[in-house]
Amino acid sequence: MAKHIIGRGLVAGALAGVIAFVFARIFVEPVIDRAIGFEDGVGEAHEAMHGGHEHGAEVFTRGVQANIGLGFGVIAFSVAMGALFAVVFAVAYGRVGNVSARGLSLPPKATGGGSAVNGGELLMLALATCYCNDLYREAARRNVRIYAVEVEASADFAGVGLAAANITYKARVSSPETAEVVAQLLRDTDAVAEVHNTIRRGVPVLLVG
């Protein structure tokens, strides 16, 4: 997904660069030409009154500056800014703020309607995923180095319509830090894990519509 985001950033930057070039060519360059003409006029008048001096030859003519130079500079800068913004967005996406809805494909049952993955398994997956992501977040906040995380969640579902019981989970963390530091990180993350706290507080689930 990051490649697609960066690609879109490059395209958006290039499009913005073309628009900026057209705007500058139509509205800005005439102003610059008038300013240069005024400056040349003042210079010629000064030379006529006080004696002239030789001007060095221009490396690039005004035509090159106003067309190729302006176009290349503006578009290259816009593409670079689009790529930079896309990289920042790709890194930050899903890690800050509210996470928007996104599609998730699940295989259907081989024997009939419904999903091959049941709701209980997805609930455990939510617990494990939340804790895994939060571990990395809290570790970064505390400057604790972790290399890998494994989380396993389980629960008992006694029957149709009954709430889950004996919900437990465990985590294994690969880290160069001391056992005490890792243990404290695990406890602190458990206290702030959003999905865990939602289940612990028994938030009502309402059917709407």
Secondary structure, DSSP 8 states (H G I E B T S, - for coil): -HHHHHHHHHHHHHHHHHHHHHHIIIIIHHHHHHHHHHHHHHHHHHHHHH--------SS-HHHIIIIIHHHHHHHHHHHHHHHHHHHHHHHTTTSS----------B-SSSSSBSS-HHHHHHHHHHHHHHHHHHHHHHHHT----EEEEEEEEE--STT---EEEEEEEEEE-SS-HHHHHHHHHHHHHH-HHHHHHHHT-------
